[in-house]
Amino acid sequence: MTYCVAIKLDAGLVFLSDSRTNAGVDHVSTFRKMTVYERPGDRFMVLQSAGNLSISQSIRELLPVEQVKDPEGGEPVTIWNARTMFDAARVLGQAVRRVHDRDAEALRASGVEFNAALIFGGQIRGEGMRLFQLYSAGNFIEATCETPYFQVGEAKYGKPVLDRVVRPDMPLAEAAKCALVSMDSTMKSNLSVGPPLDLVVYEADSFRSDKLVSIDMANPYFRMLHTSWGQKLREVFDALPDPVWDDAQAGTPLKVQEPQQRPLDKVTAQ
């Protein structure tokens, strides 16, 4: 399994992926889940993938050469000549469908479902940044101000911190820190997610990025974040008052259940 997260902000985009792949408990491998497509000064795009590794690798192989029809009757659209990120996402969706048409039936005959989840985002000159999540059918949704991030893979462990912290106007450095905390929380709770991690930070309207880094457990910043986050969580938890049960005790009591409410199931030994 894997975990990928991407965040769209006013200031730019943040992408973070792990690289662990499991094929059974005794076969753990490392494969990169993130690919950067860049033409400096013109376009910058990032693809992240989760799900069946053979499917996602096939999609990544097809994407640079995949084409879709131009609705205006011009030359076929590729990710390299697409005028908008929406058109580039259509090209990616077509690549997903092409791999599905080729492999899905054979996979199903072997008891394997066609499983791919993708995040695709970036910026093409002439429009603002955009971020999409694509599904196994090649269809997609787009991030909004109300939902400024996407996750694929083992999403549940890292979601709470994103929900509490991410906002569109936050600085890129804070968003990168939040993504790393989200990843650390996921790695703590799920052994199928692990380093090295790939982090890309893109500044709006730059059409390039020099903030691309691979992070392993020896990375000083990530080690500090891993240790500090656990300690600070414990300190905050310890600072919260314990629950009390009636008004006679200090603190804010839990309300005693009213008689008309359905009682809790309780078994008493005889």
C-alpha positions as CSV (number, residue, x, y, z in Angstrom):
1,M,0.0,0.0,0.0
2,T,1.1,3.6,-0.1
3,Y,0.1,7.1,1.0
4,C,0.1,10.3,-1.1
5,V,-1.2,13.7,-0.2
6,A,-1.3,16.9,-2.3
7,I,-2.4,20.4,-1.0
8,K,-3.5,23.4,-3.1
9,L,-2.9,26.8,-1.5
10,D,-3.0,30.4,-2.7
11,A,0.8,30.4,-2.6
12,G,1.4,27.1,-4.4
13,L,1.2,23.3,-4.3
14,V,2.6,20.7,-2.0
15,F,3.0,17.0,-3.0
16,L,4.2,14.2,-0.7
17,S,4.4,10.5,-1.3
18,D,5.9,7.5,0.4
19,S,7.6,4.7,-1.6
20,R,6.8,1.4,0.1
21,T,5.2,-1.4,-1.8
22,N,4.0,-4.6,-0.1
23,A,3.5,-7.9,-1.9
24,G,3.0,-10.0,1.2
25,V,4.3,-9.5,4.7
26,D,7.7,-10.9,3.8
27,H,8.2,-9.0,0.5
28,V,8.6,-5.2,1.1
29,S,9.9,-3.2,-1.9
30,T,10.6,0.5,-2.7
31,F,9.1,2.1,-5.8
32,R,8.7,5.8,-6.4
33,K,5.0,6.9,-6.5
34,M,5.6,10.4,-7.8
35,T,6.5,11.7,-11.2
36,V,7.2,15.3,-12.2
37,Y,6.5,16.6,-15.7
38,E,8.1,20.0,-16.3
39,R,8.7,22.4,-19.2
40,P,10.4,25.4,-17.4
41,G,8.5,28.6,-18.1
42,D,5.5,26.9,-19.6
43,R,4.1,24.1,-17.4
44,F,4.8,22.1,-14.3
45,M,2.8,19.0,-13.4
46,V,3.0,16.3,-10.8
47,L,1.4,12.8,-10.8
48,Q,1.1,10.6,-7.7
49,S,-0.3,7.1,-7.7
50,A,-1.6,4.5,-5.3
51,G,-3.1,1.0,-5.9
52,N,-1.9,-1.8,-8.1
53,L,1.8,-1.0,-8.9
54,S,1.7,-2.6,-12.4
55,I,-1.3,-0.5,-13.3
56,S,0.1,2.8,-12.1
57,Q,3.5,2.1,-13.8
58,S,1.7,1.4,-17.1
59,I,-0.3,4.7,-16.7
60,R,2.8,6.7,-16.1
61,E,4.5,5.1,-19.1
62,L,1.6,6.1,-21.4
63,L,0.9,9.6,-20.0
64,P,3.7,11.5,-21.9
65,V,2.6,10.1,-25.3
66,E,-1.2,9.8,-24.7
67,Q,-3.5,11.9,-26.8
68,V,-7.2,12.9,-26.8
69,K,-9.2,14.7,-29.4
70,D,-9.3,18.5,-29.4
71,P,-12.9,19.5,-29.1
72,E,-12.2,22.5,-31.4
73,G,-10.9,20.2,-34.1
74,G,-7.2,21.1,-33.7
75,E,-4.2,18.8,-33.3
76,P,-4.6,16.0,-30.7
77,V,-4.1,17.1,-27.1
78,T,-1.2,15.8,-25.0
79,I,0.0,16.9,-21.6
80,W,2.7,18.9,-23.4
81,N,0.4,21.0,-25.6
82,A,-2.7,21.1,-23.4
83,R,-3.9,24.6,-22.9
84,T,-5.4,23.9,-19.4
85,M,-4.8,21.5,-16.6
86,F,-8.3,20.2,-17.1
87,D,-7.3,19.1,-20.6
88,A,-4.2,17.5,-19.2
89,A,-6.3,15.7,-16.7
90,R,-8.5,14.4,-19.6
91,V,-5.3,13.0,-21.2
92,L,-4.5,11.2,-18.0
93,G,-8.0,9.8,-17.7
94,Q,-7.7,8.5,-21.3
95,A,-4.4,6.8,-20.3
96,V,-6.1,5.1,-17.4
97,R,-8.9,3.9,-19.6
98,R,-6.4,2.6,-22.2
99,V,-4.6,0.5,-19.5
100,H,-8.0,-0.7,-18.2
101,D,-9.1,-1.8,-21.7
102,R,-5.8,-3.7,-22.2
103,D,-5.4,-5.3,-18.7
104,A,-8.6,-5.3,-16.7
105,E,-10.1,-8.5,-18.1
106,A,-6.9,-10.5,-17.7
107,L,-6.5,-9.2,-14.2
108,R,-10.0,-10.1,-13.3
109,A,-9.5,-13.7,-14.6
110,S,-6.6,-13.9,-12.1
111,G,-8.8,-12.6,-9.2
112,V,-7.3,-9.1,-9.2
113,E,-9.4,-6.0,-9.5
114,F,-8.3,-3.0,-11.6
115,N,-7.3,-0.7,-8.8
116,A,-5.7,2.7,-9.4
117,A,-6.0,6.0,-7.6
118,L,-4.2,9.1,-8.8
119,I,-3.5,12.7,-7.9
120,F,-2.6,15.1,-10.7
121,G,-1.8,18.8,-10.2
122,G,0.2,21.7,-11.4
123,Q,0.0,24.8,-13.5
124,I,0.0,25.7,-17.2
125,R,0.9,29.2,-18.3
126,G,-2.3,31.2,-18.9
127,E,-4.3,29.8,-16.0
128,G,-4.0,29.3,-12.3
129,M,-2.9,26.2,-10.4
130,R,-5.3,23.2,-10.4
131,L,-5.4,19.9,-8.5
132,F,-7.3,16.7,-9.5
133,Q,-8.0,13.3,-8.1
134,L,-8.6,10.5,-10.6
135,Y,-10.3,7.2,-10.2
136,S,-10.0,3.8,-11.8
137,A,-12.6,4.7,-14.5
138,G,-10.5,7.7,-15.6
139,N,-13.0,10.2,-14.2
140,F,-11.9,12.9,-11.9
141,I,-12.8,15.7,-9.4
142,E,-11.1,19.0,-8.7
143,A,-9.9,20.5,-5.5
144,T,-11.7,23.6,-4.2
145,C,-11.2,26.2,-1.5
146,E,-13.5,24.1,0.7
147,T,-11.6,21.0,-0.1
148,P,-8.0,22.1,-0.7
149,Y,-6.3,18.7,-0.5
150,F,-6.5,15.2,-1.8
151,Q,-5.2,11.9,-0.4
152,V,-4.9,8.4,-2.0
153,G,-3.8,5.2,-0.4
154,E,-3.8,4.8,3.4
155,A,-5.6,8.1,3.9
156,K,-7.4,7.7,7.2
157,Y,-4.4,8.0,9.6
158,G,-3.1,11.3,8.2
159,K,-6.5,13.0,7.6
160,P,-7.3,14.5,11.0
161,V,-4.3,16.9,11.1
162,L,-5.0,18.0,7.6
163,D,-8.6,18.8,8.5
164,R,-7.6,20.8,11.5
165,V,-4.6,22.7,10.0
166,V,-4.8,23.2,6.2
167,R,-6.3,26.4,5.0
168,P,-5.8,28.0,1.5
169,D,-4.0,31.1,2.8
170,M,-1.3,29.2,4.8
171,P,2.4,29.5,3.8
172,L,3.9,26.8,1.7
173,A,6.4,25.9,4.5
174,E,3.6,25.3,7.0
175,A,1.7,23.2,4.5
176,A,4.8,21.1,3.8
177,K,5.2,20.7,7.6
178,C,1.6,19.6,7.9
179,A,1.9,17.1,5.0
180,L,5.0,15.6,6.7
181,V,3.1,15.3,10.1
182,S,0.3,13.6,8.2
183,M,2.7,11.2,6.7
184,D,4.4,10.5,10.0
185,S,1.1,9.8,11.6
186,T,0.3,7.3,8.8
187,M,3.7,5.6,9.1
188,K,3.2,5.3,12.9
189,S,-0.1,3.4,12.4
190,N,0.5,1.4,9.3
191,L,3.6,-0.6,8.4
192,S,2.6,-0.7,4.7
193,V,3.6,3.0,4.4
194,G,7.3,3.9,4.7
195,P,10.3,5.9,3.6
196,P,12.0,7.2,1.5
197,L,9.5,10.0,1.0
198,D,9.3,12.3,-2.0
199,L,8.4,15.9,-1.3
200,V,7.7,18.6,-4.0
201,V,6.9,22.2,-3.2
202,Y,5.8,24.4,-6.1
203,E,5.4,28.2,-5.9
204,A,2.6,29.7,-7.9
205,D,3.4,31.1,-11.3
206,S,7.0,29.8,-11.2
207,F,6.5,27.0,-13.8
208,R,9.4,25.1,-12.2
209,S,10.5,23.9,-8.8
210,D,13.8,23.5,-7.1
211,K,12.2,22.2,-4.0
212,L,12.3,18.5,-4.7
213,V,13.7,16.3,-2.0
214,S,13.9,12.6,-1.1
215,I,13.6,12.1,2.7
216,D,14.6,9.0,4.7
217,M,14.6,8.3,8.4
218,A,18.1,9.7,8.7
219,N,16.9,13.1,7.6
220,P,17.5,15.5,10.5
221,Y,14.4,17.6,10.0
222,F,12.1,14.6,9.7
223,R,13.7,12.9,12.7
224,M,13.1,16.1,14.7
225,L,9.5,16.3,13.5
226,H,8.8,12.7,14.3
227,T,10.1,13.0,17.8
228,S,8.7,16.4,18.6
229,W,5.2,15.6,17.2
230,G,4.9,12.6,19.5
231,Q,6.1,14.5,22.5
232,K,3.9,17.5,21.9
233,L,0.8,15.3,21.4
234,R,1.5,13.6,24.7
235,E,2.0,17.0,26.5
236,V,-1.3,18.3,25.1
237,F,-3.1,15.1,26.0
238,D,-1.7,15.2,29.6
239,A,-2.7,18.8,30.0
240,L,-6.4,18.0,29.2
241,P,-8.5,17.4,32.4
242,D,-9.7,13.9,33.0
243,P,-13.5,13.4,32.8
244,V,-15.6,13.8,36.0
245,W,-19.0,12.4,36.6
246,D,-21.1,14.8,38.7
247,D,-21.4,18.5,39.7
248,A,-19.9,17.8,43.1
249,Q,-16.4,17.4,41.6
250,A,-14.2,20.1,40.2
251,G,-14.0,20.7,36.5
252,T,-16.6,20.4,33.8
253,P,-18.7,17.3,34.4
254,L,-20.0,14.8,31.9
255,K,-23.8,15.0,31.9
256,V,-25.5,12.1,33.7
257,Q,-27.8,10.3,31.3
258,E,-31.4,11.4,31.4
259,P,-33.9,8.6,32.3
260,Q,-35.9,9.0,29.1
261,Q,-32.8,8.4,27.0
262,R,-32.0,4.8,25.9
263,P,-29.7,3.3,28.5
264,L,-26.4,1.8,27.6
265,D,-26.3,-2.0,27.2
266,K,-24.9,-3.4,30.4
267,V,-24.4,-6.9,31.7
268,T,-24.2,-7.5,35.4
269,A,-22.7,-10.7,36.8
270,Q,-25.1,-12.7,39.0
